Amino acid sequence: MTVIKSGETAKRSGLYVEVGHGGGKVKRALYAQVRQGDTLPELKPFTVTIEHKGDKKTRTRQHHWKLVK
């Protein structure tokens, strides 16, 4: 499985689906029909707060694209 960051150039034509930063499924995922050499659409970054043993940390995450078909 190859995940591609948003804004990069598509190496193959086809239908791309939005996946999580680790490659997993996303609820209400976006789809994009892209031709070879086109730039994949930008996906908005989001912030998550992680709490562990009383410490809170915030991390910025961004979803990626995966070729479906």
Contacts in CASP RR format, 6 or more apart in sequence:
PFRMAT RR
TARGET T0000
AUTHOR 0000-0000-0000
METHOD contacts of the structure
MODEL  1
MTVIKSGETAKRSGLYVEVGHGGGKVKRALYAQVRQGDTLPELKPFTVTI
EHKGDKKTRTRQHHWKLVK
1 23 0 8 1.000
1 66 0 8 1.000
2 66 0 8 1.000
2 67 0 8 1.000
3 19 0 8 1.000
3 22 0 8 1.000
3 23 0 8 1.000
3 64 0 8 1.000
3 65 0 8 1.000
3 66 0 8 1.000
4 10 0 8 1.000
4 11 0 8 1.000
4 16 0 8 1.000
4 40 0 8 1.000
4 64 0 8 1.000
4 65 0 8 1.000
4 66 0 8 1.000
4 67 0 8 1.000
5 40 0 8 1.000
5 62 0 8 1.000
5 64 0 8 1.000
5 65 0 8 1.000
6 40 0 8 1.000
6 41 0 8 1.000
6 42 0 8 1.000
6 43 0 8 1.000
6 62 0 8 1.000
6 63 0 8 1.000
6 64 0 8 1.000
6 65 0 8 1.000
7 39 0 8 1.000
7 40 0 8 1.000
7 41 0 8 1.000
7 42 0 8 1.000
8 39 0 8 1.000
8 40 0 8 1.000
9 37 0 8 1.000
9 38 0 8 1.000
9 39 0 8 1.000
9 40 0 8 1.000
10 16 0 8 1.000
10 34 0 8 1.000
10 35 0 8 1.000
10 36 0 8 1.000
10 37 0 8 1.000
10 38 0 8 1.000
10 39 0 8 1.000
10 40 0 8 1.000
11 36 0 8 1.000
11 37 0 8 1.000
12 36 0 8 1.000
12 67 0 8 1.000
13 34 0 8 1.000
13 35 0 8 1.000
13 36 0 8 1.000
14 33 0 8 1.000
14 34 0 8 1.000
14 35 0 8 1.000
14 67 0 8 1.000
14 68 0 8 1.000
14 69 0 8 1.000
15 31 0 8 1.000
15 32 0 8 1.000
15 33 0 8 1.000
15 34 0 8 1.000
15 67 0 8 1.000
15 68 0 8 1.000
15 69 0 8 1.000
16 31 0 8 1.000
16 32 0 8 1.000
16 33 0 8 1.000
16 34 0 8 1.000
16 40 0 8 1.000
16 65 0 8 1.000
16 66 0 8 1.000
16 67 0 8 1.000
16 68 0 8 1.000
17 29 0 8 1.000
17 30 0 8 1.000
17 31 0 8 1.000
17 65 0 8 1.000
17 66 0 8 1.000
17 68 0 8 1.000
18 26 0 8 1.000
18 29 0 8 1.000
18 30 0 8 1.000
18 31 0 8 1.000
18 43 0 8 1.000
18 63 0 8 1.000
18 64 0 8 1.000
18 65 0 8 1.000
18 66 0 8 1.000
19 25 0 8 1.000
19 26 0 8 1.000
19 29 0 8 1.000
19 63 0 8 1.000
19 64 0 8 1.000
19 65 0 8 1.000
19 66 0 8 1.000
20 26 0 8 1.000
20 61 0 8 1.000
20 63 0 8 1.000
20 64 0 8 1.000
21 61 0 8 1.000
21 62 0 8 1.000
21 63 0 8 1.000
21 64 0 8 1.000
22 64 0 8 1.000
23 64 0 8 1.000
23 66 0 8 1.000
26 63 0 8 1.000
30 41 0 8 1.000
30 43 0 8 1.000
31 68 0 8 1.000
32 40 0 8 1.000
32 41 0 8 1.000
32 65 0 8 1.000
34 40 0 8 1.000
40 65 0 8 1.000
43 62 0 8 1.000
43 63 0 8 1.000
43 64 0 8 1.000
43 65 0 8 1.000
44 62 0 8 1.000
45 60 0 8 1.000
45 61 0 8 1.000
45 62 0 8 1.000
46 60 0 8 1.000
46 61 0 8 1.000
46 62 0 8 1.000
47 58 0 8 1.000
47 59 0 8 1.000
47 60 0 8 1.000
47 61 0 8 1.000
48 58 0 8 1.000
48 59 0 8 1.000
48 61 0 8 1.000
49 56 0 8 1.000
49 57 0 8 1.000
49 58 0 8 1.000
50 56 0 8 1.000
50 57 0 8 1.000
50 58 0 8 1.000
50 59 0 8 1.000
51 57 0 8 1.000
END
